[in-house]
Amino acid sequence: MIDPKKIEQIARQVHESMPKGIREFGEDAEKKIRQVLQAQFSRMDLVNREEFDVQTQVLLRTREKLAVLEQRLAALEGKLTDAEKPQDPV
């Protein structure tokens, strides 16, 4: 989930960018903006950067393991193919 401090910062920036007349509604407008942002972000099912980076590293390790397994499988298939070839009589 997104950091509540980021939501506060975004809400404050939106509030400050509003025309002065609207901004005079003050705290109520900022609270409403914060609530709307939190609701929308929670519906988006976002992840934070740290979690994203962890999952990226997991994916990289998984890809590396898959590459090694593919090489081993190819080597085993090669051996099997060689074993199945008819032997030349001497």
Biopython code that builds the backbone (N, CA, C, O; Angstrom):
import numpy as np
from Bio.PDB.StructureBuilder import StructureBuilder

atoms = [
    (1, "MET", "N", (0.848, -1.184, 0.000)),
    (1, "MET", "CA", (0.000, 0.000, 0.000)),
    (1, "MET", "C", (0.879, 1.227, 0.000)),
    (1, "MET", "O", (2.021, 1.185, 0.457)),
    (2, "ILE", "N", (0.354, 2.303, -0.505)),
    (2, "ILE", "CA", (1.121, 3.543, -0.596)),
    (2, "ILE", "C", (1.295, 4.161, 0.788)),
    (2, "ILE", "O", (0.426, 4.040, 1.651)),
    (3, "ASP", "N", (2.402, 4.807, 0.978)),
    (3, "ASP", "CA", (2.758, 5.431, 2.246)),
    (3, "ASP", "C", (1.774, 6.558, 2.579)),
    (3, "ASP", "O", (1.559, 7.440, 1.748)),
    (4, "PRO", "N", (1.173, 6.548, 3.777)),
    (4, "PRO", "CA", (0.233, 7.606, 4.160)),
    (4, "PRO", "C", (0.860, 9.003, 4.098)),
    (4, "PRO", "O", (0.155, 9.982, 3.850)),
    (5, "LYS", "N", (2.152, 9.105, 4.317)),
    (5, "LYS", "CA", (2.821, 10.411, 4.226)),
    (5, "LYS", "C", (2.775, 10.944, 2.801)),
    (5, "LYS", "O", (2.641, 12.149, 2.586)),
    (6, "LYS", "N", (2.887, 10.038, 1.823)),
    (6, "LYS", "CA", (2.797, 10.448, 0.417)),
    (6, "LYS", "C", (1.398, 10.958, 0.108)),
    (6, "LYS", "O", (1.236, 11.941, -0.614)),
    (7, "ILE", "N", (0.385, 10.289, 0.656)),
    (7, "ILE", "CA", (-0.994, 10.734, 0.442)),
    (7, "ILE", "C", (-1.179, 12.122, 1.033)),
    (7, "ILE", "O", (-1.801, 12.988, 0.417)),
    (8, "GLU", "N", (-0.640, 12.333, 2.226)),
    (8, "GLU", "CA", (-0.718, 13.660, 2.862)),
    (8, "GLU", "C", (-0.068, 14.709, 1.967)),
    (8, "GLU", "O", (-0.620, 15.791, 1.766)),
    (9, "GLN", "N", (1.097, 14.389, 1.436)),
    (9, "GLN", "CA", (1.829, 15.330, 0.597)),
    (9, "GLN", "C", (1.045, 15.652, -0.680)),
    (9, "GLN", "O", (0.948, 16.814, -1.075)),
    (10, "ILE", "N", (0.493, 14.630, -1.314)),
    (10, "ILE", "CA", (-0.284, 14.837, -2.536)),
    (10, "ILE", "C", (-1.526, 15.663, -2.233)),
    (10, "ILE", "O", (-1.857, 16.585, -2.979)),
    (11, "ALA", "N", (-2.218, 15.337, -1.137)),
    (11, "ALA", "CA", (-3.417, 16.082, -0.754)),
    (11, "ALA", "C", (-3.079, 17.548, -0.508)),
    (11, "ALA", "O", (-3.824, 18.437, -0.920)),
    (12, "ARG", "N", (-1.963, 17.799, 0.160)),
    (12, "ARG", "CA", (-1.548, 19.171, 0.436)),
    (12, "ARG", "C", (-1.225, 19.911, -0.868)),
    (12, "ARG", "O", (-1.585, 21.076, -1.031)),
    (13, "GLN", "N", (-0.549, 19.229, -1.788)),
    (13, "GLN", "CA", (-0.206, 19.855, -3.057)),
    (13, "GLN", "C", (-1.453, 20.184, -3.874)),
    (13, "GLN", "O", (-1.549, 21.256, -4.471)),
    (14, "VAL", "N", (-2.408, 19.248, -3.893)),
    (14, "VAL", "CA", (-3.669, 19.510, -4.606)),
    (14, "VAL", "C", (-4.392, 20.690, -3.967)),
    (14, "VAL", "O", (-4.893, 21.577, -4.657)),
    (15, "HIS", "N", (-4.436, 20.685, -2.647)),
    (15, "HIS", "CA", (-5.111, 21.757, -1.920)),
    (15, "HIS", "C", (-4.462, 23.112, -2.199)),
    (15, "HIS", "O", (-5.154, 24.109, -2.401)),
    (16, "GLU", "N", (-3.137, 23.139, -2.208)),
    (16, "GLU", "CA", (-2.421, 24.393, -2.441)),
    (16, "GLU", "C", (-2.546, 24.877, -3.882)),
    (16, "GLU", "O", (-2.422, 26.074, -4.143)),
    (17, "SER", "N", (-2.788, 23.973, -4.810)),
    (17, "SER", "CA", (-2.900, 24.368, -6.210)),
    (17, "SER", "C", (-4.302, 24.856, -6.581)),
    (17, "SER", "O", (-4.523, 25.332, -7.694)),
    (18, "MET", "N", (-5.239, 24.737, -5.654)),
    (18, "MET", "CA", (-6.604, 25.190, -5.913)),
    (18, "MET", "C", (-6.678, 26.713, -5.866)),
    (18, "MET", "O", (-5.864, 27.365, -5.211)),
    (19, "PRO", "N", (-7.657, 27.268, -6.565)),
    (19, "PRO", "CA", (-7.857, 28.721, -6.485)),
    (19, "PRO", "C", (-8.120, 29.144, -5.037)),
    (19, "PRO", "O", (-8.635, 28.376, -4.225)),
    (20, "LYS", "N", (-7.752, 30.379, -4.748)),
    (20, "LYS", "CA", (-7.818, 30.866, -3.370)),
    (20, "LYS", "C", (-9.219, 30.727, -2.765)),
    (20, "LYS", "O", (-9.349, 30.360, -1.597)),
    (21, "GLY", "N", (-10.231, 31.005, -3.516)),
    (21, "GLY", "CA", (-11.594, 30.923, -2.999)),
    (21, "GLY", "C", (-11.955, 29.528, -2.527)),
    (21, "GLY", "O", (-12.597, 29.355, -1.491)),
    (22, "ILE", "N", (-11.546, 28.562, -3.275)),
    (22, "ILE", "CA", (-11.822, 27.171, -2.896)),
    (22, "ILE", "C", (-10.928, 26.759, -1.732)),
    (22, "ILE", "O", (-11.350, 26.017, -0.845)),
    (23, "ARG", "N", (-9.699, 27.243, -1.746)),
    (23, "ARG", "CA", (-8.751, 26.885, -0.691)),
    (23, "ARG", "C", (-9.208, 27.367, 0.676)),
    (23, "ARG", "O", (-8.834, 26.791, 1.698)),
    (24, "GLU", "N", (-10.006, 28.408, 0.696)),
    (24, "GLU", "CA", (-10.449, 28.964, 1.974)),
    (24, "GLU", "C", (-11.351, 28.007, 2.740)),
    (24, "GLU", "O", (-11.593, 28.199, 3.931)),
    (25, "PHE", "N", (-11.842, 26.987, 2.066)),
    (25, "PHE", "CA", (-12.618, 25.982, 2.795)),
    (25, "PHE", "C", (-11.721, 25.236, 3.776)),
    (25, "PHE", "O", (-12.196, 24.579, 4.702)),
    (26, "GLY", "N", (-10.419, 25.350, 3.553)),
    (26, "GLY", "CA", (-9.419, 24.894, 4.511)),
    (26, "GLY", "C", (-9.367, 23.412, 4.766)),
    (26, "GLY", "O", (-9.355, 22.588, 3.852)),
    (27, "GLU", "N", (-9.337, 23.102, 6.054)),
    (27, "GLU", "CA", (-9.134, 21.731, 6.520)),
    (27, "GLU", "C", (-10.143, 20.755, 5.932)),
    (27, "GLU", "O", (-9.779, 19.631, 5.587)),
    (28, "ASP", "N", (-11.386, 21.154, 5.812)),
    (28, "ASP", "CA", (-12.406, 20.237, 5.307)),
    (28, "ASP", "C", (-12.096, 19.787, 3.878)),
    (28, "ASP", "O", (-12.238, 18.612, 3.540)),
    (29, "ALA", "N", (-11.679, 20.725, 3.062)),
    (29, "ALA", "CA", (-11.354, 20.379, 1.679)),
    (29, "ALA", "C", (-10.147, 19.446, 1.636)),
    (29, "ALA", "O", (-10.139, 18.468, 0.888)),
    (30, "GLU", "N", (-9.137, 19.746, 2.432)),
    (30, "GLU", "CA", (-7.935, 18.909, 2.448)),
    (30, "GLU", "C", (-8.254, 17.504, 2.959)),
    (30, "GLU", "O", (-7.745, 16.520, 2.422)),
    (31, "LYS", "N", (-9.088, 17.407, 3.986)),
    (31, "LYS", "CA", (-9.473, 16.091, 4.510)),
    (31, "LYS", "C", (-10.235, 15.290, 3.455)),
    (31, "LYS", "O", (-10.014, 14.091, 3.291)),
    (32, "LYS", "N", (-11.130, 15.968, 2.747)),
    (32, "LYS", "CA", (-11.916, 15.290, 1.719)),
    (32, "LYS", "C", (-11.006, 14.812, 0.588)),
    (32, "LYS", "O", (-11.168, 13.702, 0.082)),
    (33, "ILE", "N", (-10.062, 15.643, 0.199)),
    (33, "ILE", "CA", (-9.110, 15.260, -0.847)),
    (33, "ILE", "C", (-8.324, 14.036, -0.394)),
    (33, "ILE", "O", (-8.140, 13.097, -1.169)),
    (34, "ARG", "N", (-7.862, 14.038, 0.849)),
    (34, "ARG", "CA", (-7.099, 12.921, 1.397)),
    (34, "ARG", "C", (-7.928, 11.638, 1.378)),
    (34, "ARG", "O", (-7.428, 10.574, 1.013)),
    (35, "GLN", "N", (-9.194, 11.747, 1.772)),
    (35, "GLN", "CA", (-10.070, 10.577, 1.786)),
    (35, "GLN", "C", (-10.271, 10.009, 0.381)),
    (35, "GLN", "O", (-10.230, 8.797, 0.170)),
    (36, "VAL", "N", (-10.487, 10.911, -0.569)),
    (36, "VAL", "CA", (-10.690, 10.471, -1.954)),
    (36, "VAL", "C", (-9.430, 9.804, -2.484)),
    (36, "VAL", "O", (-9.507, 8.759, -3.131)),
    (37, "LEU", "N", (-8.270, 10.397, -2.216)),
    (37, "LEU", "CA", (-7.010, 9.813, -2.671)),
    (37, "LEU", "C", (-6.782, 8.432, -2.054)),
    (37, "LEU", "O", (-6.395, 7.495, -2.752)),
    (38, "GLN", "N", (-7.021, 8.308, -0.754)),
    (38, "GLN", "CA", (-6.831, 7.014, -0.095)),
    (38, "GLN", "C", (-7.758, 5.960, -0.688)),
    (38, "GLN", "O", (-7.352, 4.822, -0.923)),
    (39, "ALA", "N", (-9.001, 6.349, -0.925)),
    (39, "ALA", "CA", (-9.958, 5.401, -1.490)),
    (39, "ALA", "C", (-9.531, 4.965, -2.897)),
    (39, "ALA", "O", (-9.593, 3.780, -3.225)),
    (40, "GLN", "N", (-9.105, 5.908, -3.712)),
    (40, "GLN", "CA", (-8.695, 5.576, -5.075)),
    (40, "GLN", "C", (-7.424, 4.731, -5.090)),
    (40, "GLN", "O", (-7.325, 3.777, -5.860)),
    (41, "PHE", "N", (-6.456, 5.075, -4.247)),
    (41, "PHE", "CA", (-5.223, 4.296, -4.194)),
    (41, "PHE", "C", (-5.478, 2.882, -3.694)),
    (41, "PHE", "O", (-4.861, 1.937, -4.185)),
    (42, "SER", "N", (-6.367, 2.720, -2.735)),
    (42, "SER", "CA", (-6.643, 1.378, -2.230)),
    (42, "SER", "C", (-7.351, 0.536, -3.298)),
    (42, "SER", "O", (-7.148, -0.677, -3.361)),
    (43, "ARG", "N", (-8.164, 1.158, -4.123)),
    (43, "ARG", "CA", (-8.828, 0.434, -5.211)),
    (43, "ARG", "C", (-7.835, 0.011, -6.286)),
    (43, "ARG", "O", (-8.064, -0.970, -6.995)),
    (44, "MET", "N", (-6.738, 0.744, -6.410)),
    (44, "MET", "CA", (-5.736, 0.454, -7.432)),
    (44, "MET", "C", (-4.825, -0.705, -7.011)),
    (44, "MET", "O", (-4.108, -1.254, -7.848)),
    (45, "ASP", "N", (-4.842, -1.080, -5.744)),
    (45, "ASP", "CA", (-4.037, -2.186, -5.236)),
    (45, "ASP", "C", (-2.559, -1.988, -5.571)),
    (45, "ASP", "O", (-1.926, -2.861, -6.165)),
    (46, "LEU", "N", (-2.025, -0.846, -5.190)),
    (46, "LEU", "CA", (-0.639, -0.493, -5.467)),
    (46, "LEU", "C", (0.312, -1.163, -4.482)),
    (46, "LEU", "O", (-0.086, -1.545, -3.381)),
    (47, "VAL", "N", (1.561, -1.301, -4.887)),
    (47, "VAL", "CA", (2.604, -1.782, -3.995)),
    (47, "VAL", "C", (3.642, -0.678, -3.835)),
    (47, "VAL", "O", (3.794, 0.180, -4.704)),
    (48, "ASN", "N", (4.350, -0.715, -2.714)),
    (48, "ASN", "CA", (5.378, 0.299, -2.529)),
    (48, "ASN", "C", (6.652, -0.102, -3.264)),
    (48, "ASN", "O", (6.783, -1.238, -3.720)),
    (49, "ARG", "N", (7.567, 0.814, -3.374)),
    (49, "ARG", "CA", (8.793, 0.598, -4.140)),
    (49, "ARG", "C", (9.628, -0.537, -3.562)),
    (49, "ARG", "O", (10.195, -1.337, -4.307)),
    (50, "GLU", "N", (9.706, -0.609, -2.247)),
    (50, "GLU", "CA", (10.501, -1.649, -1.598)),
    (50, "GLU", "C", (9.985, -3.039, -1.973)),
    (50, "GLU", "O", (10.769, -3.921, -2.323)),
    (51, "GLU", "N", (8.683, -3.230, -1.901)),
    (51, "GLU", "CA", (8.098, -4.520, -2.254)),
    (51, "GLU", "C", (8.323, -4.840, -3.733)),
    (51, "GLU", "O", (8.593, -5.986, -4.093)),
    (52, "PHE", "N", (8.209, -3.826, -4.576)),
    (52, "PHE", "CA", (8.449, -4.008, -6.005)),
    (52, "PHE", "C", (9.890, -4.451, -6.257)),
    (52, "PHE", "O", (10.135, -5.372, -7.036)),
    (53, "ASP", "N", (10.841, -3.791, -5.594)),
    (53, "ASP", "CA", (12.249, -4.143, -5.769)),
    (53, "ASP", "C", (12.546, -5.562, -5.294)),
    (53, "ASP", "O", (13.319, -6.279, -5.929)),
    (54, "VAL", "N", (11.936, -5.970, -4.182)),
    (54, "VAL", "CA", (12.121, -7.332, -3.675)),
    (54, "VAL", "C", (11.605, -8.343, -4.699)),
    (54, "VAL", "O", (12.276, -9.331, -4.994)),
    (55, "GLN", "N", (10.428, -8.094, -5.231)),
    (55, "GLN", "CA", (9.852, -9.023, -6.205)),
    (55, "GLN", "C", (10.668, -9.053, -7.497)),
    (55, "GLN", "O", (10.752, -10.093, -8.150)),
    (56, "THR", "N", (11.262, -7.936, -7.866)),
    (56, "THR", "CA", (12.128, -7.886, -9.045)),
    (56, "THR", "C", (13.340, -8.787, -8.842)),
    (56, "THR", "O", (13.730, -9.521, -9.749)),
    (57, "GLN", "N", (13.936, -8.733, -7.650)),
    (57, "GLN", "CA", (15.086, -9.580, -7.351)),
    (57, "GLN", "C", (14.692, -11.061, -7.344)),
    (57, "GLN", "O", (15.443, -11.904, -7.834)),
    (58, "VAL", "N", (13.537, -11.374, -6.799)),
    (58, "VAL", "CA", (13.050, -12.766, -6.802)),
    (58, "VAL", "C", (12.885, -13.249, -8.240)),
    (58, "VAL", "O", (13.274, -14.369, -8.569)),
    (59, "LEU", "N", (12.319, -12.419, -9.082)),
    (59, "LEU", "CA", (12.120, -12.786, -10.482)),
    (59, "LEU", "C", (13.457, -13.009, -11.193)),
    (59, "LEU", "O", (13.591, -13.954, -11.970)),
    (60, "LEU", "N", (14.437, -12.157, -10.936)),
    (60, "LEU", "CA", (15.750, -12.333, -11.556)),
    (60, "LEU", "C", (16.399, -13.654, -11.142)),
    (60, "LEU", "O", (16.951, -14.372, -11.975)),
    (61, "ARG", "N", (16.327, -13.969, -9.840)),
    (61, "ARG", "CA", (16.893, -15.239, -9.365)),
    (61, "ARG", "C", (16.157, -16.428, -9.990)),
    (61, "ARG", "O", (16.780, -17.430, -10.340)),
    (62, "THR", "N", (14.855, -16.318, -10.126)),
    (62, "THR", "CA", (14.069, -17.393, -10.728)),
    (62, "THR", "C", (14.456, -17.593, -12.190)),
    (62, "THR", "O", (14.569, -18.726, -12.658)),
    (63, "ARG", "N", (14.656, -16.504, -12.900)),
    (63, "ARG", "CA", (15.072, -16.605, -14.306)),
    (63, "ARG", "C", (16.441, -17.268, -14.423)),
    (63, "ARG", "O", (16.664, -18.089, -15.313)),
    (64, "GLU", "N", (17.356, -16.913, -13.525)),
    (64, "GLU", "CA", (18.685, -17.522, -13.547)),
    (64, "GLU", "C", (18.597, -19.025, -13.306)),
    (64, "GLU", "O", (19.249, -19.807, -13.997)),
    (65, "LYS", "N", (17.791, -19.430, -12.326)),
    (65, "LYS", "CA", (17.619, -20.855, -12.043)),
    (65, "LYS", "C", (16.987, -21.575, -13.231)),
    (65, "LYS", "O", (17.369, -22.698, -13.558)),
    (66, "LEU", "N", (16.026, -20.929, -13.869)),
    (66, "LEU", "CA", (15.376, -21.530, -15.034)),
    (66, "LEU", "C", (16.380, -21.732, -16.161)),
    (66, "LEU", "O", (16.356, -22.769, -16.824)),
    (67, "ALA", "N", (17.255, -20.770, -16.389)),
    (67, "ALA", "CA", (18.266, -20.896, -17.443)),
    (67, "ALA", "C", (19.188, -22.084, -17.167)),
    (67, "ALA", "O", (19.530, -22.834, -18.082)),
    (68, "VAL", "N", (19.589, -22.253, -15.907)),
    (68, "VAL", "CA", (20.450, -23.379, -15.537)),
    (68, "VAL", "C", (19.715, -24.701, -15.761)),
    (68, "VAL", "O", (20.287, -25.650, -16.298)),
    (69, "LEU", "N", (18.469, -24.761, -15.357)),
    (69, "LEU", "CA", (17.680, -25.991, -15.541)),
    (69, "LEU", "C", (17.476, -26.305, -17.020)),
    (69, "LEU", "O", (17.509, -27.470, -17.418)),
    (70, "GLU", "N", (17.264, -25.274, -17.836)),
    (70, "GLU", "CA", (17.108, -25.503, -19.274)),
    (70, "GLU", "C", (18.386, -26.086, -19.873)),
    (70, "GLU", "O", (18.326, -26.966, -20.733)),
    (71, "GLN", "N", (19.543, -25.598, -19.421)),
    (71, "GLN", "CA", (20.819, -26.125, -19.910)),
    (71, "GLN", "C", (20.995, -27.584, -19.492)),
    (71, "GLN", "O", (21.435, -28.413, -20.290)),
    (72, "ARG", "N", (20.654, -27.894, -18.250)),
    (72, "ARG", "CA", (20.777, -29.271, -17.765)),
    (72, "ARG", "C", (19.852, -30.202, -18.547)),
    (72, "ARG", "O", (20.233, -31.316, -18.906)),
    (73, "LEU", "N", (18.637, -29.730, -18.802)),
    (73, "LEU", "CA", (17.676, -30.540, -19.558)),
    (73, "LEU", "C", (18.183, -30.789, -20.969)),
    (73, "LEU", "O", (18.079, -31.908, -21.472)),
    (74, "ALA", "N", (18.722, -29.780, -21.605)),
    (74, "ALA", "CA", (19.254, -29.947, -22.959)),
    (74, "ALA", "C", (20.401, -30.956, -22.953)),
    (74, "ALA", "O", (20.500, -31.783, -23.859)),
    (75, "ALA", "N", (21.266, -30.895, -21.942)),
    (75, "ALA", "CA", (22.379, -31.847, -21.850)),
    (75, "ALA", "C", (21.852, -33.265, -21.665)),
    (75, "ALA", "O", (22.354, -34.191, -22.302)),
    (76, "LEU", "N", (20.862, -33.453, -20.817)),
    (76, "LEU", "CA", (20.288, -34.783, -20.598)),
    (76, "LEU", "C", (19.604, -35.308, -21.857)),
    (76, "LEU", "O", (19.717, -36.489, -22.186)),
    (77, "GLU", "N", (18.899, -34.431, -22.555)),
    (77, "GLU", "CA", (18.250, -34.843, -23.800)),
    (77, "GLU", "C", (19.296, -35.252, -24.833)),
    (77, "GLU", "O", (19.098, -36.206, -25.586)),
    (78, "GLY", "N", (20.418, -34.519, -24.863)),
    (78, "GLY", "CA", (21.505, -34.872, -25.785)),
    (78, "GLY", "C", (22.075, -36.238, -25.481)),
    (78, "GLY", "O", (22.328, -37.027, -26.391)),
    (79, "LYS", "N", (22.279, -36.525, -24.203)),
    (79, "LYS", "CA", (22.795, -37.841, -23.812)),
    (79, "LYS", "C", (21.810, -38.939, -24.183)),
    (79, "LYS", "O", (22.209, -40.004, -24.654)),
    (80, "LEU", "N", (20.525, -38.682, -23.971)),
    (80, "LEU", "CA", (19.497, -39.676, -24.299)),
    (80, "LEU", "C", (19.466, -39.939, -25.789)),
    (80, "LEU", "O", (19.340, -41.085, -26.221)),
    (81, "THR", "N", (19.579, -38.888, -26.573)),
    (81, "THR", "CA", (19.575, -39.037, -28.026)),
    (81, "THR", "C", (20.786, -39.843, -28.481)),
    (81, "THR", "O", (20.674, -40.704, -29.354)),
    (82, "ASP", "N", (21.946, -39.560, -27.888)),
    (82, "ASP", "CA", (23.166, -40.308, -28.231)),
    (82, "ASP", "C", (23.025, -41.780, -27.856)),
    (82, "ASP", "O", (23.489, -42.644, -28.600)),
    (83, "ALA", "N", (22.408, -42.081, -26.744)),
    (83, "ALA", "CA", (22.243, -43.460, -26.276)),
    (83, "ALA", "C", (21.278, -44.230, -27.166)),
    (83, "ALA", "O", (21.400, -45.450, -27.280)),
    (84, "GLU", "N", (20.336, -43.565, -27.791)),
    (84, "GLU", "CA", (19.335, -44.227, -28.621)),
    (84, "GLU", "C", (19.826, -44.494, -30.037)),
    (84, "GLU", "O", (19.212, -45.280, -30.758)),
    (85, "LYS", "N", (20.920, -43.858, -30.453)),
    (85, "LYS", "CA", (21.427, -44.055, -31.809)),
    (85, "LYS", "C", (21.944, -45.488, -31.939)),
    (85, "LYS", "O", (22.566, -46.026, -31.023)),
    (86, "PRO", "N", (21.674, -46.092, -33.097)),
    (86, "PRO", "CA", (22.188, -47.458, -33.305)),
    (86, "PRO", "C", (23.717, -47.449, -33.341)),
    (86, "PRO", "O", (24.348, -46.535, -33.871)),
    (87, "GLN", "N", (24.270, -48.480, -32.769)),
    (87, "GLN", "CA", (25.731, -48.622, -32.708)),
    (87, "GLN", "C", (26.203, -49.276, -34.019)),
    (87, "GLN", "O", (25.559, -50.192, -34.531)),
    (88, "ASP", "N", (27.305, -48.805, -34.538)),
    (88, "ASP", "CA", (27.899, -49.418, -35.740)),
    (88, "ASP", "C", (28.601, -50.715, -35.348)),
    (88, "ASP", "O", (29.376, -50.739, -34.392)),
    (89, "PRO", "N", (28.328, -51.803, -36.092)),
    (89, "PRO", "CA", (29.038, -53.043, -35.795)),
    (89, "PRO", "C", (30.510, -52.898, -36.161)),
    (89, "PRO", "O", (30.859, -52.250, -37.147)),
    (90, "VAL", "N", (31.334, -53.492, -35.378)),
    (90, "VAL", "CA", (32.781, -53.384, -35.603)),
    (90, "VAL", "C", (33.293, -54.491, -36.436)),
    (90, "VAL", "O", (34.490, -54.549, -36.719)),
]
sb = StructureBuilder()
sb.init_structure("model")
sb.init_model(0)
sb.init_chain("A")
sb.init_seg("    ")
for serial, (resi, resn, name, xyz) in enumerate(atoms, 1):
    if name == "N":
        sb.init_residue(resn, " ", resi, " ")
    sb.init_atom(name, np.array(xyz, "f"), 0.0, 1.0, " ", f" {name:<3s}", serial, name[0])
structure = sb.get_structure()
